[in-house]
């Protein structure tokens, strides 16, 4: 019997974990469902959208298995699938269907998502961009395949003289998409100073209160993992997908250097064209090493529990890694003809979740970040970690205002909504950008003291300006992205204020960099260190 649902829903194929036992004869007659799905074009993470009738619409689901969409990563499928089911539910509510939708329906959907007061789950204009992109992509494909009218109003790029233009390299100006909300181009970028981030981490992830005391009864299982992950986002500036896909063999060992050097694989990067170098602060590496400690870290604990329960032995599509060559960036993976070399650059986040090594205690994952079950933690699940932390902080804010619990629930809800401390994963990346904007601004100011305007221009032409250096740190292809979407409000700040944004360790790092640049640049006279055993200058 088909189960009738209230709304459209979506599930995702999982070709890694073993399926639950099935004794339904109607299902068993189809044989190996995973093999059947793979034969029909499904991959790990491919969405399956189901209608309220309990049956899938094969035309909609084919969108994720054919054409350009089939080549996208699972993270894109996930975003677009959720956007589509919101759209499909909206159409059901207004008595329409996806293959008969009109331009007016799309405009009504936009209004409902952003401004309709009857919708308690309204979103920001920036968030509607995903809905817009998903609908346009879906209907462009459906129009070509089934001849269905595309109701999404769009415009193409226009390089003519009549089109608005913007000066500067790398710009291709286009008329604004009529479905794109007016407020969506300027993203609402927010930053956390180091002190605020540490307070957010201590209260949200470590169980402390605003009074600095740990809450009684706090159970901080995986606390070391979550803190190390957040420290890494802030310290490296990587995206969640990038930092969340790192393997344990890809990280350097913490040492005397302030910054460790690592390589980010191409398939883990947004766009995925080529890998790049990035840098990890020493304290982040130490935090990660604490989480991965084989005796006291929570990572080893969840691995041992999963091994005892045989969880890894029941996984499908596991690839056994027998070695790693850091010089060539390759893993050696077991195959029918013996170990085969596989470049780390070509391994996507989902493929990395299948990599295991054999140990005396059993299989062990190479993925650094593991869930409570011991399986590699899915990238999108970090959103839940941040959401849960924000809820704990809001609850602590209420306890601070109402320690005796005398206020009404309405008053407590109002206080909860006024909590000034919160964070998202991407705010860590923005905060990394602000920190390094401050550092680079201070460095440039001190390095260029005494230079003429012409010499400063020559210097920037040879070494690049702040925006180019920031783009390299953030992995942006175009410095304009860094300037326009991350740090434009800060370009006019005084250096004294920028210096105040850095903590003591970061300020010391700026001073060290200044001395290094001065020593190697040849433009600044440095004091001469006295030779050992000398009696003075000769």
C-alpha positions as CSV (number, residue, x, y, z in Angstrom):
1,X,0.0,0.0,0.0
2,X,1.3,3.4,-0.9
3,X,1.6,5.8,2.0
4,X,-0.1,9.2,1.4
5,X,1.9,12.1,2.6
6,X,1.0,15.7,3.5
7,X,3.7,17.4,1.4
8,X,6.3,16.7,-1.2
9,X,9.4,15.1,0.2
10,X,12.9,14.3,-0.8
11,X,15.3,11.5,0.0
12,X,18.9,10.9,-1.2
13,X,20.5,7.7,-2.4
14,X,23.1,6.3,0.0
15,X,25.5,3.9,-1.7
16,X,27.8,3.7,1.2
17,X,25.9,2.4,4.2
18,X,24.1,-0.9,4.2
19,X,20.4,-0.8,3.6
20,X,18.0,-1.8,6.5
21,X,16.6,-5.4,6.4
22,X,13.6,-5.7,4.0
23,X,11.0,-8.4,4.2
24,X,8.4,-6.8,2.0
25,X,7.9,-9.2,-1.0
26,X,6.7,-6.4,-3.2
27,X,10.1,-4.7,-2.8
28,X,12.2,-7.8,-2.8
29,X,11.0,-8.8,-6.2
30,X,12.9,-5.8,-7.6
31,X,16.2,-7.4,-6.5
32,X,19.2,-5.3,-5.6
33,X,17.7,-1.8,-5.3
34,X,21.1,-0.1,-5.2
35,X,22.3,-1.8,-8.4
36,X,19.0,-1.1,-10.1
37,X,19.2,2.6,-9.1
38,X,22.8,2.9,-10.3
39,X,21.8,1.3,-13.7
40,X,19.1,4.0,-14.0
41,X,21.6,6.8,-13.6
42,X,21.5,7.4,-9.8
43,X,24.7,8.1,-7.9
44,X,25.5,8.5,-4.3
45,X,23.5,11.6,-3.1
46,X,21.1,11.7,-6.1
47,X,17.7,13.0,-4.9
48,X,14.4,11.2,-5.1
49,X,11.5,13.5,-4.9
50,X,8.2,12.0,-3.8
51,X,4.7,13.6,-4.3
52,X,2.0,13.7,-1.6
53,X,0.5,10.7,-3.2
54,X,3.5,8.7,-2.0
55,X,4.7,8.1,-5.6
56,X,7.7,9.7,-7.3
57,X,7.3,11.8,-10.5
58,X,9.8,10.2,-12.8
59,X,10.0,13.3,-14.9
60,X,11.1,15.5,-12.0
61,X,13.7,13.0,-10.8
62,X,15.2,12.5,-14.2
63,X,16.3,16.2,-13.9
64,X,19.0,15.1,-11.5
65,X,20.2,12.2,-13.6
66,X,20.6,13.7,-17.1
67,X,22.0,16.7,-18.8
68,X,24.1,19.4,-17.1
69,X,22.6,18.7,-13.6
70,X,23.9,15.1,-13.6
71,X,27.5,16.5,-13.6
72,X,27.0,18.7,-10.5
73,X,28.1,17.8,-7.0
74,X,25.7,16.3,-4.5
75,X,25.7,19.6,-2.5
76,X,24.1,21.3,-5.6
77,X,21.5,18.5,-6.0
78,X,20.6,18.9,-2.3
79,X,20.1,22.6,-2.5
80,X,18.1,22.4,-5.7
81,X,16.0,19.5,-4.5
82,X,14.9,21.3,-1.4
83,X,14.1,24.4,-3.4
84,X,12.0,22.4,-5.8
85,X,9.9,20.7,-3.1
86,X,9.1,24.1,-1.6
87,X,8.0,25.2,-5.0
88,X,5.9,22.1,-5.6
89,X,4.2,22.5,-2.2
90,X,3.4,26.1,-3.1
91,X,1.8,25.0,-6.4
92,X,-0.3,22.4,-4.6
93,X,-1.5,25.1,-2.2
94,X,-2.7,27.4,-5.1
95,X,-4.2,24.5,-7.1
96,X,-1.6,24.4,-9.9
97,X,1.1,21.9,-11.0
98,X,4.7,22.2,-12.1
99,X,4.0,21.3,-15.7
100,X,1.3,24.0,-16.0
101,X,2.9,26.8,-14.0
102,X,2.7,30.4,-15.3
103,X,4.9,33.5,-14.9
104,X,2.3,34.8,-12.5
105,X,2.7,31.7,-10.4
106,X,6.4,32.3,-10.1
107,X,6.0,35.9,-9.2
108,X,3.5,34.9,-6.6
109,X,6.0,32.3,-5.2
110,X,8.6,35.0,-5.0
111,X,6.2,37.3,-3.1
112,X,5.2,34.5,-0.7
113,X,8.8,33.5,0.0
114,X,10.0,37.0,0.8
115,X,7.2,39.4,1.7
116,X,3.9,37.7,2.3
117,X,2.9,38.3,6.0
118,X,0.9,35.0,6.0
119,X,4.2,33.1,5.6
120,X,5.9,32.6,9.0
121,X,9.0,31.2,7.2
122,X,9.8,34.1,5.0
123,X,13.4,34.2,3.8
124,X,15.9,37.0,2.9
125,X,16.3,38.1,-0.7
126,X,19.8,36.6,-0.8
127,X,18.3,33.2,0.1
128,X,15.8,33.4,-2.7
129,X,18.6,33.3,-5.2
130,X,18.9,29.5,-4.7
131,X,15.1,29.1,-5.4
132,X,15.5,31.3,-8.5
133,X,18.5,29.4,-9.8
134,X,16.9,26.0,-9.1
135,X,13.6,26.9,-10.9
136,X,15.3,28.4,-13.9
137,X,17.7,25.4,-14.3
138,X,14.8,22.9,-13.9
139,X,12.5,24.6,-16.3
140,X,15.2,25.2,-18.9
141,X,15.8,21.4,-18.8
142,X,12.1,20.5,-18.8
143,X,11.4,22.9,-21.7
144,X,14.1,21.2,-23.8
145,X,13.1,17.7,-22.9
146,X,9.3,17.8,-22.6
147,X,8.4,21.0,-24.3
148,X,7.1,22.5,-21.1
149,X,6.8,26.3,-20.9
150,X,9.5,27.9,-18.7
151,X,7.7,30.3,-16.4
152,X,10.8,31.8,-14.9
153,X,11.4,35.3,-16.2
154,X,15.1,35.8,-16.9
155,X,17.5,37.9,-19.0
156,X,20.7,36.9,-20.6
157,X,24.0,38.7,-20.3
158,X,24.2,41.8,-22.5
159,X,27.5,43.4,-23.4
160,X,25.9,46.1,-25.7
161,X,26.3,49.8,-25.1
162,X,22.7,50.1,-23.8
163,X,23.4,47.7,-21.0
164,X,24.6,49.0,-17.7
165,X,28.3,48.6,-17.2
166,X,30.8,48.6,-14.5
167,X,34.5,49.4,-15.0
168,X,37.3,47.2,-13.9
169,X,38.8,43.9,-15.0
170,X,36.7,40.8,-15.0
171,X,33.3,42.5,-15.1
172,X,30.6,41.4,-17.5
173,X,27.6,43.5,-16.7
174,X,24.1,42.3,-17.4
175,X,20.6,43.7,-16.9
176,X,19.2,42.6,-13.6
177,X,17.2,39.4,-13.7
178,X,13.5,40.4,-13.2
179,X,13.0,37.5,-10.8
180,X,16.1,38.3,-8.7
181,X,15.1,40.4,-5.6
182,X,16.5,43.9,-5.5
183,X,18.4,43.1,-2.3
184,X,20.0,39.9,-3.4
185,X,23.1,41.3,-5.1
186,X,24.5,42.8,-2.0
187,X,24.9,40.0,0.4
188,X,24.5,40.6,4.1
189,X,28.0,39.9,5.2
190,X,28.6,39.7,9.0
191,X,31.8,39.3,10.9
192,X,32.9,37.9,14.3
193,X,35.9,39.3,16.2
194,X,38.1,36.7,17.8
195,X,36.8,37.4,21.3
196,X,33.1,37.1,20.1
197,X,33.9,33.8,18.3
198,X,35.6,32.4,21.4
199,X,32.6,33.4,23.5
200,X,30.2,31.8,20.9
201,X,32.2,28.6,20.9
202,X,32.5,28.4,24.7
203,X,28.7,28.9,25.3
204,X,27.4,27.1,22.2
205,X,29.8,24.2,22.0
206,X,31.4,23.9,25.4
207,X,28.4,24.4,27.7
208,X,29.4,27.6,29.4
209,X,27.1,30.4,30.4
210,X,27.5,34.2,29.9
211,X,28.9,34.2,33.4
212,X,31.9,32.2,32.3
213,X,30.9,29.1,34.3
214,X,30.2,25.7,32.8
215,X,26.6,24.7,33.1
216,X,26.0,21.9,35.6
217,X,25.2,18.6,34.0
218,X,26.8,19.5,30.6
219,X,27.8,16.5,28.5
220,X,30.3,17.7,25.9
221,X,30.6,14.6,23.8
222,X,32.3,15.6,20.5
223,X,33.1,19.0,22.0
224,X,36.7,18.7,20.9
225,X,35.6,17.9,17.4
226,X,33.2,20.8,17.1
227,X,35.6,23.3,18.6
228,X,38.4,22.2,16.3
229,X,36.2,22.4,13.3
230,X,35.1,26.0,14.1
231,X,38.6,27.0,14.9
232,X,39.7,25.7,11.6
233,X,37.0,27.6,9.7
234,X,38.1,30.8,11.3
235,X,41.8,30.1,11.1
236,X,42.0,28.9,7.4
237,X,39.1,30.8,5.8
238,X,38.0,27.5,4.0
239,X,34.4,26.9,3.1
240,X,32.5,24.2,5.1
241,X,32.6,21.8,2.2
242,X,36.4,22.3,1.9
243,X,37.3,22.0,5.5
244,X,34.7,19.3,6.1
245,X,36.2,17.0,3.4
246,X,39.8,17.0,4.6
247,X,41.5,13.6,5.2
248,X,43.8,13.0,8.1
249,X,46.8,12.4,5.8
250,X,46.4,15.8,4.2
251,X,47.2,17.8,7.3
252,X,50.7,18.9,8.4
253,X,52.0,18.3,11.9
254,X,52.0,21.2,14.3
255,X,55.5,22.5,14.9
256,X,57.4,25.7,15.7
257,X,56.0,27.5,12.6
258,X,53.1,29.8,13.2
259,X,51.4,28.6,10.0
260,X,51.4,25.1,8.6
261,X,51.1,24.6,4.8
262,X,48.5,22.3,3.3
263,X,47.0,21.4,-0.1
264,X,43.3,21.7,-0.8
265,X,42.2,19.1,-3.4
266,X,40.6,20.4,-6.6
267,X,37.4,18.3,-6.2
268,X,36.7,19.8,-2.8
269,X,36.8,23.4,-4.0
270,X,33.9,25.3,-5.3
271,X,34.2,25.1,-9.1
272,X,36.6,22.2,-8.7
273,X,39.0,23.2,-11.6
274,X,42.3,23.0,-9.7
275,X,43.6,22.6,-6.2
276,X,45.4,25.3,-4.2
277,X,47.6,25.8,-1.3
278,X,46.2,27.1,2.1
279,X,47.7,27.8,5.5
280,X,46.6,26.5,8.9
281,X,47.5,28.4,12.1
282,X,49.5,26.4,14.7
283,X,46.8,26.6,17.3
284,X,44.3,25.2,14.9
285,X,46.6,22.2,14.2
286,X,47.0,21.7,17.9
287,X,43.2,21.8,18.4
288,X,42.8,19.2,15.6
289,X,45.5,17.0,17.0
290,X,43.7,17.0,20.4
291,X,40.5,15.8,18.7
292,X,42.4,13.1,16.7
293,X,44.5,12.0,19.7
294,X,44.5,8.2,19.6
295,X,44.1,7.9,23.4
296,X,42.1,10.9,24.6
297,X,40.4,12.4,21.5
298,X,36.7,11.8,20.7
299,X,37.6,10.7,17.2
300,X,39.4,7.6,18.4
301,X,36.5,6.8,20.7
302,X,33.9,6.8,18.0
303,X,36.1,4.7,15.7
304,X,36.6,2.1,18.5
305,X,32.8,2.0,19.1
306,X,32.0,1.6,15.4
307,X,34.7,-1.2,15.1
308,X,33.2,-3.1,18.0
309,X,29.8,-2.9,16.5
310,X,31.0,-4.0,13.1
311,X,29.6,-0.8,11.5
312,X,32.5,-0.4,9.0
313,X,32.3,-4.0,7.9
314,X,28.7,-3.5,6.7
315,X,29.5,-0.5,4.4
316,X,29.3,-0.8,0.7
317,X,31.7,0.6,-1.9
318,X,34.5,0.9,0.6
319,X,38.0,1.6,-0.9
320,X,40.9,0.3,1.1
321,X,43.9,2.7,1.2
322,X,47.3,1.0,1.7
323,X,49.6,4.0,1.5
324,X,50.0,7.7,0.9
325,X,52.7,9.7,-1.0
326,X,52.7,13.3,0.2
327,X,55.3,14.3,-2.4
328,X,53.1,13.4,-5.3
329,X,49.7,13.9,-3.6
330,X,48.6,10.4,-4.2
331,X,46.9,7.5,-2.3
332,X,47.5,3.9,-3.0
333,X,44.2,2.0,-3.2
334,X,43.6,-1.7,-3.4
335,X,42.4,-3.0,-6.7
336,X,42.1,-6.2,-8.7
337,X,45.6,-5.9,-10.1
338,X,47.2,-4.6,-6.9
339,X,47.5,-1.2,-5.3
340,X,46.7,1.7,-7.8
341,X,47.8,5.3,-7.4
342,X,44.9,7.8,-7.1
343,X,45.4,11.5,-7.0
344,X,43.9,13.3,-4.0
345,X,42.9,16.1,-6.3
346,X,40.3,13.9,-8.1
347,X,38.6,12.6,-5.0
348,X,35.3,14.4,-4.3
349,X,33.9,14.8,-0.8
350,X,31.5,11.8,-1.3
351,X,34.4,9.6,-2.6
352,X,36.5,10.5,0.4
353,X,33.8,9.2,2.7
354,X,34.5,5.7,1.2
355,X,38.2,5.7,2.0
356,X,39.3,3.4,4.8
357,X,42.6,1.8,6.0
358,X,43.1,-1.5,7.7
359,X,44.4,-1.5,11.3
360,X,44.9,-4.2,13.9
361,X,41.5,-3.2,15.4
362,X,39.7,-3.2,12.0
363,X,38.8,-0.7,9.4
364,X,39.3,3.0,10.1
365,X,38.2,6.0,8.0
366,X,40.6,8.5,6.5
367,X,38.1,11.3,6.8
368,X,39.1,13.6,9.6
369,X,35.6,14.6,10.8
370,X,33.5,11.8,12.1
371,X,29.9,11.7,13.4
372,X,28.8,10.1,16.7
373,X,28.3,6.8,14.7
374,X,31.9,6.8,13.7
375,X,31.0,7.4,10.0
376,X,32.4,10.4,8.1
377,X,30.3,13.4,9.0
378,X,28.2,14.7,6.1
379,X,29.2,18.2,5.1
380,X,25.7,19.6,5.3
381,X,25.2,18.3,8.8
382,X,27.5,21.0,10.1
383,X,24.6,23.4,9.7
384,X,22.9,21.5,12.4
385,X,25.9,21.9,14.7
386,X,25.8,25.7,14.3
387,X,22.0,25.8,14.7
388,X,22.2,23.8,17.9
389,X,24.9,26.0,19.2
390,X,22.9,29.1,18.5
391,X,19.9,27.6,20.3
392,X,22.1,26.9,23.4
393,X,23.4,30.5,23.4
394,X,19.8,31.9,23.1
395,X,18.7,29.7,26.0
396,X,21.7,30.9,28.0
397,X,20.8,34.5,27.2
398,X,17.3,33.8,28.6
399,X,18.7,32.3,31.8
400,X,20.9,35.3,32.2
401,X,17.9,37.6,32.0
402,X,15.5,35.4,34.0
403,X,17.6,33.3,36.4
404,X,14.5,32.5,38.6
405,X,12.2,31.5,35.7
406,X,9.5,34.1,36.6
407,X,8.9,35.6,33.2
408,X,6.1,34.4,30.9
409,X,6.9,32.2,27.9
410,X,6.1,35.2,25.6
411,X,8.6,37.4,27.4
412,X,11.2,34.6,27.4
413,X,10.7,34.1,23.6
414,X,11.1,37.9,23.1
415,X,14.4,37.8,25.0
416,X,15.5,34.7,23.1
417,X,15.0,36.6,19.8
418,X,17.0,39.5,21.1
419,X,20.2,37.4,21.8
420,X,23.1,39.4,20.2
421,X,25.5,36.5,20.0
422,X,25.1,34.0,17.1
423,X,27.1,32.7,14.2
424,X,26.9,30.8,10.9
425,X,29.6,28.7,9.4
426,X,30.2,31.2,6.6
427,X,30.6,34.0,9.1
428,X,33.8,32.3,10.1
429,X,35.1,32.7,6.5
430,X,34.0,36.4,6.4
431,X,35.8,36.9,9.8
432,X,38.9,35.3,8.4
433,X,38.7,37.8,5.5
434,X,38.4,40.7,7.8
435,X,41.3,39.6,10.0
436,X,43.6,39.3,7.0
437,X,42.3,42.5,5.5
438,X,43.5,44.1,8.7
439,X,46.8,42.3,8.7
440,X,47.6,43.1,5.1
441,X,46.5,46.7,5.4
442,X,48.8,47.2,8.4
443,X,51.7,45.4,6.5
444,X,51.3,47.5,3.4
445,X,51.1,50.7,5.4
446,X,54.3,49.9,7.3
447,X,56.2,48.5,4.3
448,X,55.4,51.6,2.2
449,X,56.4,54.3,4.7
450,X,58.6,56.8,3.0
451,X,57.9,55.6,-0.6
452,X,56.7,58.0,-3.2
453,X,53.3,57.6,-4.9
454,X,55.0,56.3,-8.0
455,X,57.1,53.8,-6.1
456,X,54.0,52.6,-4.3
457,X,52.3,52.0,-7.6
458,X,55.3,50.1,-8.9
459,X,55.3,48.0,-5.8
460,X,51.6,47.1,-6.2
461,X,52.1,46.2,-9.9
462,X,54.9,43.8,-9.0
463,X,53.4,42.1,-5.9
464,X,49.7,42.8,-6.3
465,X,47.4,44.9,-4.0
466,X,45.6,43.8,-0.9
467,X,42.6,42.5,-2.8
468,X,44.8,40.2,-4.9
469,X,46.5,38.8,-1.8
470,X,43.2,38.3,-0.1
471,X,41.7,36.6,-3.1
472,X,44.6,34.1,-3.0
473,X,44.0,33.4,0.7
474,X,40.2,32.9,0.1
475,X,40.6,31.0,-3.1
476,X,38.7,33.5,-5.2
477,X,39.4,33.6,-8.9
478,X,38.7,37.3,-9.1
479,X,39.8,39.9,-6.5
480,X,36.6,41.9,-7.3
481,X,34.6,39.1,-5.6
482,X,36.6,39.6,-2.4
483,X,36.2,43.4,-2.5
484,X,32.5,43.5,-3.5
485,X,31.0,40.7,-1.4
486,X,33.2,40.5,1.6
487,X,35.0,43.7,2.7
488,X,33.8,46.8,1.0
489,X,32.4,48.4,4.2
490,X,35.9,48.2,5.8
491,X,38.0,49.8,3.1
492,X,37.9,53.3,4.7
493,X,38.8,52.3,8.2
494,X,41.8,53.8,10.0
495,X,44.7,51.5,10.7
496,X,44.4,52.1,14.4
497,X,41.0,50.6,14.3
498,X,42.1,47.7,12.2
499,X,44.9,47.0,14.7
500,X,42.3,46.8,17.5
501,X,40.5,44.0,15.6
502,X,43.5,41.7,16.1
503,X,44.3,39.8,19.2
504,X,47.8,39.8,20.8
505,X,49.0,36.8,19.0
506,X,47.9,38.2,15.6
507,X,49.4,41.6,16.4
508,X,52.7,39.8,17.2
509,X,52.4,38.0,13.8
510,X,52.0,41.3,12.0
511,X,55.2,42.7,13.6
512,X,57.1,39.5,12.7
513,X,55.9,39.8,9.1
514,X,57.0,43.4,8.9
515,X,60.5,42.5,10.2
516,X,60.7,39.7,7.6
517,X,59.6,41.9,4.7
518,X,62.0,44.7,5.9
519,X,64.9,42.3,6.1
520,X,64.4,40.9,2.6
521,X,63.1,44.0,0.9
522,X,66.3,46.0,1.1
523,X,64.5,49.3,1.6
524,X,64.6,49.5,5.4
525,X,67.7,49.7,7.5
526,X,67.7,47.1,10.3
527,X,69.9,46.9,13.4
528,X,72.9,44.5,13.0
529,X,72.9,41.7,15.5
530,X,76.2,41.4,17.5
531,X,78.2,38.4,16.6
532,X,78.7,35.8,19.3
533,X,81.8,36.5,21.3
534,X,82.5,39.8,19.7
535,X,83.5,42.8,21.7
536,X,81.5,45.2,19.8
537,X,81.4,46.8,16.3
538,X,84.5,46.7,14.2
